[in-house]
């Protein structure tokens, strides 16, 4: 960082957002909708094209709270509602059910395709006053007292823009060892997730499943109509077991999945799009560094248990929009944003980390305690409601 003012008095934009995934797009859309009163100029910097992102077939889990926030920008028509969540542990007693009607909600959450969500949000951004710089990569920024200079690289060459606030959304500027251990919390879970889309012989419409095993959780999220019987699979296991299973034939893999999950939805009959990736936790201790802000995957990457990563990132973006709209692209707005997000981030990251580790310990007394805890939630509705509300809406301050 330099201790002098940004070179030249001119700023190209008030805010530049690096990353046009769902979190970056949502922030750009929300800010643009308020720009009539806040008069903010916004740039969205995207290393890909919108068409490339729109073809991404990955499935995402969104809470009802996230849908409420996104509704003004648009929401995919092909989303699948989740009305019940069934949580259990393999080989031990104890289970809990979370129902949408017990929380007086139309749905608990939704499963959407990444491409569909990005497409809906992209339409909102295109209709707004946002300079969307596609096929453009952001290079290392330089911070000054009153702003940030950001070099950009595209097919047309390099140029530099000057902005009052730089937002790093969904990766981009923080990579690898550039962030020290003192600046972030990290953990290697020693797990790999196998993902794909599976079909079952006896589907349960609008039911999501979280099945804990001593290798890691198995999540099944409904995606598509009951007739198609499709579910998004996230199967966590040791790297060695995941590698072995990835080498199996489809029939052999589905047979092992059926043994691990059980027969609640009959047999697993088909799988497509399988892939594997390692699981870990990375979370910055603070979301702001002078005039640079981190949100979404740039701020934290979480274990997929309970599906909190994207929802937490969207709450980051909404809070940042509120703060900047109220106080402008100034340090006081960033300070208010960081203060407002502290509790929700601490609780959500802590809960996800605890679940990822607690339910993989294969120790009989601990399994009994876990079973009692799951069963007790059925008789403690106020506690279950508080947990469900945290997962759906986070902490609002």
C-alpha positions as CSV (number, residue, x, y, z in Angstrom):
1,X,0.0,0.0,0.0
2,X,1.1,3.5,-0.7
3,X,0.6,6.3,1.8
4,X,-0.2,8.9,-0.8
5,X,-3.4,9.7,-2.7
6,X,-4.4,7.7,-5.8
7,X,-2.6,9.0,-8.8
8,X,-4.7,11.7,-10.6
9,X,-7.9,13.0,-9.1
10,X,-10.2,11.1,-11.5
11,X,-11.8,7.8,-10.5
12,X,-13.2,5.6,-13.2
13,X,-15.7,4.0,-10.9
14,X,-16.9,4.2,-7.3
15,X,-16.9,0.4,-7.0
16,X,-15.3,-2.4,-9.1
17,X,-16.5,-6.0,-8.5
18,X,-14.1,-8.8,-9.5
19,X,-16.0,-12.0,-10.2
20,X,-19.3,-12.5,-12.0
21,X,-20.5,-15.6,-10.2
22,X,-23.8,-15.5,-8.3
23,X,-22.5,-13.4,-5.5
24,X,-20.7,-10.8,-7.7
25,X,-23.8,-10.6,-10.0
26,X,-26.1,-10.2,-7.1
27,X,-24.1,-7.4,-5.6
28,X,-23.9,-5.6,-8.9
29,X,-27.6,-5.9,-9.5
30,X,-28.5,-4.7,-6.0
31,X,-26.1,-1.7,-6.1
32,X,-27.4,-0.7,-9.6
33,X,-31.0,-0.7,-8.4
34,X,-30.0,1.7,-5.7
35,X,-27.7,3.9,-7.8
36,X,-30.6,6.2,-8.7
37,X,-30.4,7.5,-5.1
38,X,-26.8,6.7,-4.2
39,X,-25.4,7.7,-7.6
40,X,-22.7,5.0,-7.5
41,X,-20.8,4.0,-10.7
42,X,-20.2,0.3,-10.9
43,X,-17.9,-2.0,-12.9
44,X,-18.2,-5.7,-13.0
45,X,-15.0,-7.5,-14.1
46,X,-15.5,-11.0,-15.5
47,X,-12.7,-13.3,-16.8
48,X,-15.3,-15.4,-18.6
49,X,-18.3,-14.6,-20.9
50,X,-21.8,-14.7,-19.5
51,X,-22.6,-17.5,-22.1
52,X,-19.8,-19.7,-20.6
53,X,-21.2,-19.3,-17.1
54,X,-24.8,-19.9,-18.2
55,X,-23.9,-23.3,-19.6
56,X,-22.5,-24.5,-16.2
57,X,-24.6,-27.6,-15.1
58,X,-23.6,-27.6,-11.4
59,X,-26.4,-27.6,-8.8
60,X,-26.6,-25.1,-6.0
61,X,-28.6,-25.1,-2.8
62,X,-30.3,-21.8,-1.9
63,X,-32.1,-21.2,1.4
64,X,-35.5,-19.5,1.4
65,X,-33.9,-16.4,2.9
66,X,-31.6,-16.2,-0.2
67,X,-34.6,-16.5,-2.5
68,X,-36.3,-13.6,-0.7
69,X,-33.1,-11.4,-1.2
70,X,-32.8,-12.4,-4.9
71,X,-36.4,-12.1,-5.9
72,X,-36.1,-8.5,-7.0
73,X,-33.4,-9.4,-9.4
74,X,-35.0,-12.6,-10.8
75,X,-35.0,-16.2,-9.9
76,X,-34.8,-19.3,-12.1
77,X,-38.2,-20.8,-13.1
78,X,-36.6,-24.3,-13.2
79,X,-35.7,-24.3,-9.5
80,X,-36.8,-27.3,-7.4
81,X,-38.4,-26.6,-4.0
82,X,-37.2,-28.3,-0.8
83,X,-40.1,-28.7,1.7
84,X,-38.6,-31.3,4.0
85,X,-35.0,-32.0,5.2
86,X,-34.3,-35.4,6.7
87,X,-31.2,-35.6,8.9
88,X,-29.9,-39.0,10.2
89,X,-26.7,-40.9,10.9
90,X,-25.9,-44.3,9.3
91,X,-25.7,-47.3,11.7
92,X,-27.0,-45.4,14.7
93,X,-30.3,-44.2,16.1
94,X,-31.5,-40.6,15.9
95,X,-33.0,-38.5,13.2
96,X,-34.7,-35.2,12.9
97,X,-37.1,-33.7,10.3
98,X,-37.3,-30.1,9.3
99,X,-40.6,-29.2,7.7
100,X,-41.5,-26.0,5.8
101,X,-44.9,-25.7,7.4
102,X,-43.6,-25.8,10.9
103,X,-41.7,-22.6,10.2
104,X,-44.7,-21.1,8.3
105,X,-42.7,-20.9,5.1
106,X,-43.7,-21.9,1.5
107,X,-40.4,-23.7,1.1
108,X,-37.2,-24.3,3.2
109,X,-34.9,-23.9,0.2
110,X,-34.4,-24.5,-3.5
111,X,-32.1,-26.4,-5.8
112,X,-31.1,-24.5,-8.9
113,X,-28.6,-25.0,-11.7
114,X,-25.6,-22.7,-11.5
115,X,-26.2,-21.7,-15.2
116,X,-29.9,-20.9,-14.6
117,X,-29.1,-18.7,-11.6
118,X,-26.3,-16.9,-13.3
119,X,-28.5,-16.4,-16.3
120,X,-31.3,-14.8,-14.3
121,X,-29.0,-12.5,-12.4
122,X,-27.1,-11.6,-15.6
123,X,-30.4,-10.4,-17.2
124,X,-30.9,-8.0,-14.2
125,X,-27.4,-6.7,-14.5
126,X,-27.6,-6.2,-18.3
127,X,-30.7,-4.0,-17.7
128,X,-28.9,-1.9,-15.1
129,X,-26.3,0.8,-15.3
130,X,-23.3,-1.5,-14.8
131,X,-20.1,-1.6,-17.0
132,X,-19.7,-5.3,-17.4
133,X,-16.1,-6.0,-18.6
134,X,-16.1,-9.6,-19.9
135,X,-13.1,-11.7,-20.9
136,X,-11.1,-9.4,-18.7
137,X,-8.8,-10.5,-15.9
138,X,-7.9,-8.4,-12.8
139,X,-4.2,-8.3,-11.9
140,X,-2.6,-7.3,-8.6
141,X,-4.2,-4.1,-7.2
142,X,-2.4,-1.3,-5.5
143,X,-4.1,0.5,-2.6
144,X,-3.8,4.2,-1.7
145,X,-5.3,6.3,1.0
146,X,-8.3,7.3,-1.0
147,X,-8.7,4.4,-3.5
148,X,-7.3,1.5,-5.4
149,X,-5.7,1.2,-8.8
150,X,-6.5,-2.1,-10.6
151,X,-4.6,-3.3,-13.7
152,X,-6.8,-5.2,-16.2
153,X,-5.8,-7.6,-18.9
154,X,-8.0,-8.5,-21.9
155,X,-7.6,-9.4,-25.6
156,X,-7.3,-5.7,-26.3
157,X,-4.2,-5.4,-24.0
158,X,-3.7,-4.0,-20.5
159,X,-5.1,-0.9,-18.9
160,X,-5.5,0.4,-15.4
161,X,-8.7,1.7,-13.7
162,X,-9.0,3.7,-10.5
163,X,-11.8,3.0,-8.0
164,X,-12.8,4.1,-4.6
165,X,-13.7,0.6,-3.4
166,X,-12.6,-2.8,-4.8
167,X,-14.7,-5.8,-4.1
168,X,-13.3,-9.3,-4.6
169,X,-16.2,-11.7,-5.2
170,X,-15.8,-15.5,-5.7
171,X,-12.1,-15.8,-5.9
172,X,-10.0,-13.5,-8.1
173,X,-7.5,-11.5,-6.1
174,X,-6.7,-13.8,-3.1
175,X,-4.8,-16.8,-4.3
176,X,-2.8,-19.4,-2.5
177,X,0.0,-18.2,-0.3
178,X,-0.8,-14.5,-1.0
179,X,-3.0,-14.7,2.1
180,X,-1.0,-15.7,5.2
181,X,-2.1,-18.0,8.0
182,X,-2.4,-15.0,10.3
183,X,-5.1,-13.5,8.0
184,X,-7.2,-16.6,7.5
185,X,-8.5,-19.7,9.2
186,X,-8.0,-22.9,7.3
187,X,-8.5,-26.6,7.8
188,X,-8.0,-29.7,5.6
189,X,-10.9,-32.0,6.3
190,X,-9.1,-35.0,4.8
191,X,-12.2,-35.6,2.7
192,X,-13.1,-35.6,-1.0
193,X,-16.6,-35.0,-2.3
194,X,-18.0,-37.1,-5.2
195,X,-20.7,-35.1,-6.9
196,X,-23.1,-36.0,-9.7
197,X,-26.8,-36.4,-10.5
198,X,-28.4,-39.7,-9.5
199,X,-31.8,-41.3,-10.2
200,X,-33.7,-43.4,-7.7
201,X,-36.5,-46.0,-8.1
202,X,-38.7,-44.6,-5.3
203,X,-38.3,-40.8,-5.1
204,X,-39.7,-38.6,-2.4
205,X,-40.9,-35.3,-3.9
206,X,-39.3,-32.1,-2.5
207,X,-37.3,-34.0,0.2
208,X,-33.6,-33.3,0.8
209,X,-31.5,-35.8,2.7
210,X,-28.4,-35.3,4.9
211,X,-27.1,-38.7,6.0
212,X,-24.0,-38.7,8.2
213,X,-21.5,-41.6,7.9
214,X,-18.2,-42.3,9.6
215,X,-16.5,-41.2,6.3
216,X,-18.5,-37.9,6.0
217,X,-22.0,-36.8,5.1
218,X,-24.0,-37.9,2.1
219,X,-26.4,-35.2,0.8
220,X,-29.1,-35.8,-1.8
221,X,-31.0,-32.7,-3.1
222,X,-34.1,-33.0,-5.3
223,X,-33.5,-31.6,-8.8
224,X,-36.3,-31.9,-11.3
225,X,-39.8,-33.3,-11.2
226,X,-40.8,-36.4,-9.3
227,X,-41.3,-38.2,-12.6
228,X,-37.6,-37.9,-13.4
229,X,-36.5,-39.0,-9.9
230,X,-33.3,-37.0,-10.0
231,X,-31.2,-35.9,-7.1
232,X,-28.0,-33.9,-6.8
233,X,-25.4,-36.1,-4.9
234,X,-22.7,-34.9,-2.6
235,X,-20.9,-37.9,-1.2
236,X,-18.0,-37.1,1.2
237,X,-15.3,-39.7,2.0
238,X,-11.6,-40.1,2.5
239,X,-9.5,-39.2,-0.6
240,X,-8.5,-42.9,-1.0
241,X,-12.1,-44.1,-0.9
242,X,-13.2,-41.4,-3.2
243,X,-10.5,-42.2,-5.7
244,X,-11.4,-45.9,-5.6
245,X,-15.1,-45.2,-6.1
246,X,-14.4,-42.8,-9.0
247,X,-12.6,-45.6,-10.8
248,X,-15.7,-47.9,-10.4
249,X,-18.3,-48.6,-13.1
250,X,-21.6,-46.7,-12.7
251,X,-23.4,-49.9,-11.4
252,X,-20.7,-50.6,-8.8
253,X,-20.6,-47.1,-7.6
254,X,-24.4,-46.9,-7.3
255,X,-24.4,-50.2,-5.4
256,X,-21.9,-48.8,-2.8
257,X,-23.9,-45.6,-2.6
258,X,-27.1,-47.6,-1.9
259,X,-25.3,-49.5,0.9
260,X,-24.1,-46.3,2.5
261,X,-27.3,-44.4,2.2
262,X,-29.9,-47.1,2.7
263,X,-33.2,-47.9,0.9
264,X,-35.4,-45.0,1.9
265,X,-35.7,-44.1,-1.8
266,X,-35.4,-47.6,-3.2
267,X,-32.4,-48.3,-5.4
268,X,-30.0,-45.9,-7.1
269,X,-30.5,-46.5,-10.8
270,X,-28.4,-44.0,-12.8
271,X,-25.6,-41.5,-12.3
272,X,-24.3,-38.7,-14.7
273,X,-21.8,-35.9,-14.5
274,X,-19.7,-37.4,-11.7
275,X,-16.7,-35.5,-10.5
276,X,-14.6,-35.2,-7.3
277,X,-12.9,-32.4,-5.4
278,X,-11.1,-32.0,-2.1
279,X,-12.8,-30.4,0.9
280,X,-11.4,-27.8,3.2
281,X,-12.2,-24.6,5.1
282,X,-10.7,-21.3,4.3
283,X,-12.1,-18.1,6.0
284,X,-10.5,-14.7,6.2
285,X,-10.6,-13.2,9.7
286,X,-11.7,-9.9,8.4
287,X,-13.6,-9.0,5.2
288,X,-11.9,-5.6,4.7
289,X,-8.4,-4.5,4.0
290,X,-8.4,-0.7,3.8
291,X,-10.5,-0.1,0.6
292,X,-10.6,-3.7,-0.6
293,X,-13.5,-6.0,0.4
294,X,-13.8,-9.8,0.2
295,X,-17.2,-11.5,-0.1
296,X,-18.4,-14.9,-1.3
297,X,-15.7,-17.5,-2.1
298,X,-13.0,-14.8,-1.8
299,X,-14.0,-14.5,1.9
300,X,-14.7,-18.1,2.8
301,X,-15.0,-21.5,1.3
302,X,-16.8,-24.0,3.5
303,X,-17.5,-27.7,3.7
304,X,-20.7,-28.5,1.8
305,X,-22.5,-29.9,4.8
306,X,-25.8,-28.1,5.3
307,X,-25.2,-26.1,2.1
308,X,-24.2,-22.8,3.6
309,X,-21.4,-21.5,1.4
310,X,-23.4,-19.6,-1.3
311,X,-26.1,-18.5,1.1
312,X,-23.4,-16.9,3.4
313,X,-21.8,-15.2,0.4
314,X,-25.1,-13.7,-0.7
315,X,-25.7,-12.3,2.8
316,X,-22.2,-10.7,2.6
317,X,-23.2,-9.1,-0.7
318,X,-26.5,-7.8,0.6
319,X,-25.0,-6.3,3.7
320,X,-22.3,-4.6,1.6
321,X,-24.9,-3.2,-0.7
322,X,-26.8,-1.8,2.3
323,X,-23.7,-0.2,3.9
324,X,-22.4,1.4,0.7
325,X,-25.9,2.6,-0.3
326,X,-26.2,4.3,3.1
327,X,-22.7,5.7,3.5
328,X,-21.2,5.8,0.0
329,X,-18.0,4.3,-1.2
330,X,-16.1,5.4,1.9
331,X,-14.2,3.6,4.7
332,X,-17.0,4.2,7.2
333,X,-19.3,2.1,5.0
334,X,-16.8,-0.7,4.9
335,X,-16.3,-0.6,8.7
336,X,-20.1,-0.8,9.2
337,X,-20.3,-3.7,6.8
338,X,-17.6,-5.7,8.5
339,X,-19.1,-5.1,11.9
340,X,-22.5,-6.2,10.7
341,X,-21.3,-9.4,9.2
342,X,-19.1,-10.6,12.1
343,X,-21.6,-12.5,14.1
344,X,-23.3,-14.3,11.2
345,X,-20.0,-15.4,9.7
346,X,-18.7,-16.6,13.1
347,X,-21.9,-18.7,13.8
348,X,-22.3,-20.1,10.3
349,X,-18.6,-21.0,9.7
350,X,-18.4,-22.4,13.2
351,X,-21.5,-24.5,12.8
352,X,-20.4,-25.9,9.4
353,X,-17.0,-26.7,10.7
354,X,-18.3,-28.5,13.8
355,X,-20.8,-30.6,11.8
356,X,-18.1,-31.6,9.3
357,X,-15.9,-32.9,12.0
358,X,-18.3,-34.1,14.7
359,X,-20.3,-36.5,12.7
360,X,-17.2,-38.3,11.2
361,X,-15.8,-39.6,14.5
362,X,-16.6,-43.3,14.6
363,X,-16.7,-43.6,18.4
364,X,-19.8,-45.4,19.8
365,X,-20.4,-43.2,22.9
366,X,-20.1,-40.1,20.7
367,X,-22.5,-41.7,18.2
368,X,-25.0,-42.2,21.0
369,X,-24.7,-38.6,22.0
370,X,-25.2,-37.5,18.4
371,X,-28.3,-39.6,18.2
372,X,-29.7,-38.2,21.3
373,X,-29.1,-34.7,20.1
374,X,-30.9,-35.4,16.8
375,X,-33.8,-37.0,18.6
376,X,-34.0,-34.2,21.2
377,X,-34.5,-31.6,18.4
378,X,-37.9,-33.2,17.8
379,X,-38.9,-32.4,21.4
380,X,-37.3,-29.0,21.6
381,X,-39.1,-27.0,18.8
382,X,-37.7,-23.7,19.9
383,X,-34.1,-25.0,19.6
384,X,-34.9,-26.6,16.2
385,X,-36.5,-23.4,15.0
386,X,-33.5,-21.3,16.0
387,X,-31.1,-23.7,14.2
388,X,-33.3,-23.8,11.1
389,X,-33.6,-20.0,11.0
390,X,-29.9,-19.6,11.3
391,X,-29.4,-21.8,8.3
392,X,-32.1,-20.1,6.3
393,X,-31.7,-16.5,7.2
394,X,-28.4,-16.1,9.2
395,X,-28.0,-13.5,11.9
396,X,-29.3,-10.1,11.0
397,X,-27.9,-7.0,12.7
